[in-house]
């Protein structure tokens, strides 16, 4: 199972910071966002925002990167400093 992690306000929208998803084959991150959007339009829209970054197993990647069944996919919201 792929582990999905939602940080910051994305965790609030997702109803928690963790979800698991069974992937019978590799999926692009954009495809996973589409699957999540089908169940929750507000979450899907937030994940598709251009300033949201993605990390697979701790490495920052692009939305077209494939996620395997045992990967950890983190959705990282924009961060503001101060």
FENDANOR-V684355 format. One record per residue. N is the residue number from 1. RES is the residue in one letter. SS is DSSP state (H for helix, E for strand, - for the rest). PSI is psi as a letter, one per 30 degrees, with the letter a starting at -180 (999 if undefined). Layout:
n: (N | N)
res: (RES | RES)
ss: (SS | SS)
psi: (PSI | PSI)
This chain:
n: (1 | 2 | 3 | 4 | 5 | 6 | 7 | 8 | 9 | 10 | 11 | 12 | 13 | 14 | 15 | 16 | 17 | 18 | 19 | 20 | 21 | 22 | 23 | 24 | 25 | 26 | 27 | 28 | 29 | 30 | 31 | 32 | 33 | 34 | 35 | 36 | 37 | 38 | 39 | 40 | 41 | 42 | 43 | 44 | 45 | 46 | 47 | 48 | 49 | 50 | 51 | 52 | 53 | 54 | 55 | 56 | 57 | 58 | 59 | 60 | 61 | 62 | 63 | 64 | 65 | 66 | 67 | 68 | 69 | 70 | 71 | 72 | 73 | 74 | 75 | 76 | 77 | 78 | 79 | 80 | 81 | 82)
res: (X | X | X | X | X | X | X | X | X | X | X | X | X | X | X | X | X | X | X | X | X | X | X | X | X | X | X | X | X | X | X | X | X | X | X | X | X | X | X | X | X | X | X | X | X | X | X | X | X | X | X | X | X | X | X | X | X | X | X | X | X | X | X | X | X | X | X | X | X | X | X | X | X | X | X | X | X | X | X | X | X | X)
ss: (- | E | E | E | E | E | - | - | H | H | H | H | H | H | - | - | - | E | E | E | E | - | - | - | - | - | E | E | H | H | H | H | H | H | H | H | H | H | H | - | H | H | H | H | H | H | H | - | - | - | - | - | E | E | E | E | - | - | E | E | E | - | - | - | - | E | E | - | - | - | - | E | E | E | E | E | - | - | - | - | - | -)
psi: (k | k | k | k | k | k | l | b | f | e | e | e | e | f | g | l | f | k | l | k | k | k | j | f | l | k | k | l | e | e | e | e | e | e | e | e | e | f | f | j | e | e | e | e | e | e | f | f | k | f | f | k | l | k | k | k | h | f | k | k | l | l | f | g | k | k | k | l | e | g | l | j | j | k | k | j | l | k | k | k | l | 999)
